[in-house]
Amino acid sequence: MGLFTSILELPLAPVKGVIRLGELLRDEAERKMRDPTVARRELEQIEAAQAAGELTEEEASEAMNAVLQRMMPPEGE
């Protein structure tokens, strides 16, 4: 049974590989989005841009909130 199933599923192997690759890329992107080191670096960049006058207080606040919001787990987890 296993050999027969394997032969029948062989044409689907490339599709399964692409799906798995997509899942791995999604997982890596989510891991990087929630990485505290990356978030800290982004917050420091926002503060530096605000200090240099590149961002207004409101823009900096919105950017910081967006970074902090990404760090929160999605609802339902």
C-alpha positions as CSV (number, residue, x, y, z in Angstrom):
1,M,0.0,0.0,0.0
2,G,2.8,2.5,0.9
3,L,4.6,1.9,-2.4
4,F,1.5,2.3,-4.4
5,T,0.5,5.5,-2.6
6,S,4.0,6.9,-3.0
7,I,3.9,6.3,-6.8
8,L,0.5,8.0,-7.1
9,E,1.6,11.0,-5.0
10,L,4.9,11.4,-6.8
11,P,3.5,14.0,-9.3
12,L,2.4,16.1,-6.4
13,A,5.9,16.2,-4.8
14,P,6.9,19.6,-6.4
15,V,3.6,21.2,-5.2
16,K,4.1,19.9,-1.7
17,G,7.7,21.2,-1.7
18,V,6.5,24.7,-2.7
19,I,3.9,24.7,0.0
20,R,6.5,23.6,2.6
21,L,8.9,26.3,1.4
22,G,6.1,28.9,1.7
23,E,5.4,27.7,5.3
24,L,9.1,28.0,6.2
25,L,9.3,31.5,4.8
26,R,6.2,32.6,6.6
27,D,7.5,31.1,9.9
28,E,10.9,32.9,9.5
29,A,9.2,36.2,8.7
30,E,7.0,35.9,11.8
31,R,10.0,35.0,13.9
32,K,11.9,38.1,12.7
33,M,8.9,40.4,13.1
34,R,8.6,39.3,16.8
35,D,12.4,39.4,17.5
36,P,13.0,41.8,20.4
37,T,16.4,42.8,19.0
38,V,14.9,43.9,15.7
39,A,12.1,45.8,17.5
40,R,14.6,47.6,19.8
41,R,16.7,48.6,16.8
42,E,13.6,49.9,15.0
43,L,12.6,51.9,18.1
44,E,16.1,53.4,18.3
45,Q,15.9,54.4,14.6
46,I,12.6,56.1,15.2
47,E,13.9,58.0,18.2
48,A,17.0,59.1,16.2
49,A,14.8,60.2,13.3
50,Q,12.6,62.2,15.6
51,A,15.7,63.8,17.3
52,A,17.0,64.7,13.9
53,G,13.7,66.4,13.0
54,E,12.8,63.8,10.3
55,L,9.7,62.7,12.1
56,T,7.1,64.7,14.0
57,E,6.0,63.7,17.5
58,E,2.8,62.2,16.1
59,E,4.6,60.3,13.3
60,A,7.1,58.9,15.8
61,S,4.4,57.9,18.2
62,E,2.5,56.0,15.4
63,A,5.7,54.3,14.2
64,M,6.5,53.2,17.8
65,N,3.0,51.9,18.4
66,A,3.2,49.9,15.1
67,V,6.5,48.3,16.2
68,L,5.1,47.5,19.7
69,Q,1.8,46.2,18.2
70,R,3.8,43.7,16.1
71,M,5.4,42.4,19.3
72,M,2.0,41.5,20.8
73,P,0.7,38.0,20.0
74,P,-2.3,37.9,17.7
75,E,-5.7,37.5,19.3
76,G,-6.6,33.9,19.7
77,E,-3.1,32.6,20.4
